[in-house]
Amino acid sequence: MTRLLALLLAGTMLAGCNAGTRLAEIGRGPQLTEIENPTQSPNWRPVSMPMPAPREPIANANSLWRPGSRAFFRDQRAAQVGDILTVLVSIRDEAQLANSSTRSRDNSESLGLPAMLGLESSINRILPNSVSASNLVSGNSTSGSTGAGQIQRTETVTLRVAATVTQVLPNGNLVLGGRQEVRVNNELRDLGITGVIRPQDIQSDNTVRHDRLAEARIAYIGRGMISDVQQPRYGQQLLDIILPF
């Protein structure tokens, strides 16, 4: 009971905090967040990835080419912390699954003791007279189950978002992060993306496809009146979690 009351109290406090924010936005709609340095966020953590062993550079006399270099001429693609590049997000996910199963089982067991060194005649001294030694135990069971399920899902997301290089790993890979907010009337759309890319995957126009991102995290969420009415109340969500039936 104490734990249940604590959960209800926590849900009420959370709803109260959200209610305060919503009351402050009456007549104005959701407000855009300020531009911040992503590395100054309390939730930001530097990325640590497995790195290859370092190699000593080899100098060649009378040569403009440096061993290990990925390009002969320098270009304007993102390569350092603070550089900006565009991430092309094009997700088209379609899945269809159908499953059907049928199970049945029929069991029958019978146990008797017609003869056992003459001791079968002594059974009625222990058990009631209605018990027969030839049919001591008899049982049967029948069970069956039928199940069917089907899943069909189609998702399409096409976006372009500018991201900033926040870290250069020792092997040259780039850690990037970007966030974009778009407000239309009283509805706010928030797009966030983070990941790790190889410099050679950046195209000549300083863009990179989302499927080139390792450890990609792409979030596209909404805040506002429409998004608010599309989700259950906090109390209903809490009851859905704790109620066992």
Solvent accessible surface area in square Angstrom, and as a share of the most:
residue,aa,sasa,rsa
1,M,169,0.75
2,T,113,0.65
3,R,197,0.72
4,L,69,0.34
5,L,103,0.51
6,A,56,0.43
7,L,72,0.36
8,L,69,0.34
9,L,110,0.55
10,A,58,0.45
11,G,18,0.18
12,T,92,0.53
13,M,120,0.54
14,L,102,0.51
15,A,35,0.27
16,G,43,0.41
17,C,91,0.54
18,N,46,0.23
19,A,41,0.32
20,G,38,0.37
21,T,74,0.43
22,R,104,0.38
23,L,120,0.60
24,A,63,0.49
25,E,34,0.15
26,I,123,0.62
27,G,79,0.76
28,R,127,0.46
29,G,5,0.04
30,P,6,0.04
31,Q,68,0.30
32,L,97,0.48
33,T,67,0.39
34,E,145,0.65
35,I,178,0.90
36,E,130,0.58
37,N,78,0.40
38,P,59,0.37
39,T,43,0.25
40,Q,136,0.61
41,S,43,0.27
42,P,115,0.72
43,N,135,0.69
44,W,77,0.27
45,R,164,0.60
46,P,86,0.54
47,V,48,0.28
48,S,106,0.69
49,M,64,0.28
50,P,124,0.78
51,M,64,0.29
52,P,91,0.57
53,A,87,0.67
54,P,135,0.85
55,R,210,0.76
56,E,152,0.68
57,P,108,0.68
58,I,118,0.60
59,A,102,0.79
60,N,79,0.41
61,A,93,0.72
62,N,164,0.84
63,S,54,0.35
64,L,164,0.81
65,W,110,0.39
66,R,152,0.56
67,P,45,0.28
68,G,62,0.59
69,S,26,0.16
70,R,149,0.54
71,A,48,0.37
72,F,108,0.45
73,F,160,0.67
74,R,195,0.71
75,D,60,0.31
76,Q,171,0.76
77,R,74,0.27
78,A,5,0.04
79,A,47,0.37
80,Q,104,0.46
81,V,94,0.54
82,G,46,0.44
83,D,50,0.26
84,I,106,0.54
85,L,1,0.00
86,T,33,0.19
87,V,0,0.00
88,L,43,0.21
89,V,1,0.00
90,S,74,0.48
91,I,53,0.27
92,R,171,0.62
93,D,49,0.25
94,E,117,0.53
95,A,40,0.31
96,Q,124,0.55
97,L,109,0.54
98,A,77,0.60
99,N,103,0.53
100,S,90,0.58
101,S,68,0.44
102,T,109,0.64
103,R,124,0.45
104,S,94,0.61
105,R,141,0.52
106,D,111,0.57
107,N,60,0.31
108,S,91,0.58
109,E,124,0.56
110,S,93,0.60
111,L,108,0.54
112,G,28,0.27
113,L,53,0.26
114,P,97,0.61
115,A,78,0.61
116,M,97,0.43
117,L,171,0.85
118,G,44,0.43
119,L,104,0.52
120,E,45,0.20
121,S,86,0.55
122,S,33,0.22
123,I,25,0.13
124,N,73,0.37
125,R,208,0.76
126,I,151,0.77
127,L,76,0.38
128,P,88,0.55
129,N,131,0.67
130,S,105,0.68
131,V,41,0.23
132,S,56,0.36
133,A,21,0.16
134,S,73,0.47
135,N,85,0.44
136,L,61,0.30
137,V,85,0.49
138,S,79,0.51
139,G,31,0.30
140,N,123,0.63
141,S,62,0.40
142,T,111,0.64
143,S,46,0.29
144,G,56,0.54
145,S,53,0.34
146,T,115,0.67
147,G,33,0.32
148,A,95,0.74
149,G,41,0.39
150,Q,125,0.55
151,I,102,0.52
152,Q,129,0.57
153,R,112,0.41
154,T,81,0.47
155,E,83,0.37
156,T,84,0.49
157,V,45,0.26
158,T,101,0.59
159,L,41,0.20
160,R,156,0.57
161,V,1,0.01
162,A,56,0.44
163,A,1,0.01
164,T,46,0.26
165,V,1,0.00
166,T,16,0.09
167,Q,39,0.17
168,V,65,0.37
169,L,5,0.03
170,P,117,0.73
171,N,44,0.22
172,G,21,0.20
173,N,30,0.15
174,L,2,0.01
175,V,11,0.06
176,L,1,0.01
177,G,13,0.13
178,G,14,0.14
179,R,146,0.53
180,Q,69,0.31
181,E,37,0.17
182,V,74,0.42
183,R,93,0.34
184,V,97,0.56
185,N,129,0.66
186,N,58,0.29
187,E,18,0.08
188,L,0,0.00
189,R,83,0.30
190,D,12,0.06
191,L,3,0.02
192,G,20,0.19
193,I,2,0.01
194,T,64,0.37
195,G,4,0.04
196,V,8,0.04
197,I,2,0.01
198,R,116,0.43
199,P,30,0.19
200,Q,88,0.39
201,D,27,0.14
202,I,3,0.01
203,Q,78,0.35
204,S,110,0.71
205,D,94,0.49
206,N,39,0.20
207,T,6,0.04
208,V,0,0.00
209,R,104,0.38
210,H,39,0.17
211,D,82,0.43
212,R,114,0.42
213,L,16,0.08
214,A,48,0.38
215,E,99,0.44
216,A,37,0.29
217,R,147,0.54
218,I,58,0.30
219,A,53,0.41
220,Y,109,0.41
221,I,97,0.49
222,G,26,0.25
223,R,85,0.31
224,G,20,0.19
225,M,119,0.53
226,I,99,0.50
227,S,25,0.16
228,D,24,0.13
229,V,119,0.68
230,Q,141,0.62
231,Q,86,0.38
232,P,63,0.40
233,R,116,0.42
234,Y,68,0.26
235,G,43,0.42
236,Q,99,0.44
237,Q,61,0.27
238,L,28,0.14
239,L,80,0.40
240,D,100,0.52
241,I,139,0.71
242,I,46,0.23
243,L,85,0.42
244,P,118,0.74
245,F,205,0.86
